[in-house]
Amino acid sequence: MSDHHRETPSPEALNDAIRTLWVRAGEQRRSLTTDEQRIYQVLVAAWTEATQAEQELAA
């Protein structure tokens, strides 16, 4: 039996992941790698979705 419902990370958790990605690159004094840019885009899209869902629940 497969579970199709996965718990969506909170906006705070996603924001922390985005921040960690940038801090790591900053510590190495470099831009994001191509792979990190892809991860960043996915994280931002997920963060946007999570914040919208959170706002809808609050309304």
Backbone torsions as a table, in degrees:
resi	resn	phi	psi	omega
1	MET	NA	125.8	179.4
2	SER	-100.4	144.7	179.6
3	ASP	-98.2	110.4	-177.1
4	HIS	-83.4	-14.5	-179.0
5	HIS	-99.2	117.3	174.6
6	ARG	-109.9	143.5	178.3
7	GLU	-69.4	130.6	179.3
8	THR	-79.4	131.7	177.0
9	PRO	-61.9	150.3	179.1
10	SER	-70.3	157.8	175.5
11	PRO	-56.2	-35.6	179.7
12	GLU	-64.5	-43.6	179.5
13	ALA	-65.1	-41.0	178.6
14	LEU	-66.2	-40.6	177.9
15	ASN	-62.0	-41.2	177.0
16	ASP	-61.3	-40.4	179.0
17	ALA	-65.3	-41.1	177.7
18	ILE	-63.4	-45.9	-179.8
19	ARG	-61.1	-43.6	179.6
20	THR	-60.5	-41.1	179.2
21	LEU	-59.5	-47.7	-179.2
22	TRP	-69.5	-39.6	179.4
23	VAL	-62.2	-43.9	179.6
24	ARG	-59.4	-45.2	179.0
25	ALA	-65.8	-40.2	-179.3
26	GLY	-64.6	-38.6	178.6
27	GLU	-63.1	-30.9	179.4
28	GLN	-92.7	4.6	179.2
29	ARG	49.8	54.7	179.8
30	ARG	-144.9	165.2	173.2
31	SER	-79.2	170.6	175.3
32	LEU	-66.7	141.7	174.1
33	THR	-71.7	170.7	177.9
34	THR	-58.3	-44.3	178.8
35	ASP	-64.0	-41.9	178.9
36	GLU	-65.3	-35.1	176.8
37	GLN	-63.1	-40.1	178.0
38	ARG	-64.6	-44.6	178.9
39	ILE	-61.5	-44.0	179.1
40	TYR	-57.3	-46.0	-179.2
41	GLN	-61.9	-41.5	178.9
42	VAL	-65.9	-43.3	179.9
43	LEU	-63.4	-42.9	179.7
44	VAL	-64.3	-42.0	178.4
45	ALA	-62.9	-42.5	179.2
46	ALA	-66.8	-39.4	178.4
47	TRP	-62.5	-43.8	179.4
48	THR	-60.5	-45.6	179.7
49	GLU	-63.7	-42.7	-178.2
50	ALA	-66.9	-40.0	-179.9
51	THR	-69.2	-36.6	177.3
52	GLN	-65.5	-42.1	179.2
53	ALA	-64.2	-40.2	179.2
54	GLU	-64.1	-40.7	178.9
55	GLN	-66.2	-37.5	178.9
56	GLU	-66.3	-37.3	178.4
57	LEU	-68.8	-32.0	-179.4
58	ALA	-76.5	-21.1	-176.4
59	ALA	-76.5	NA	NA
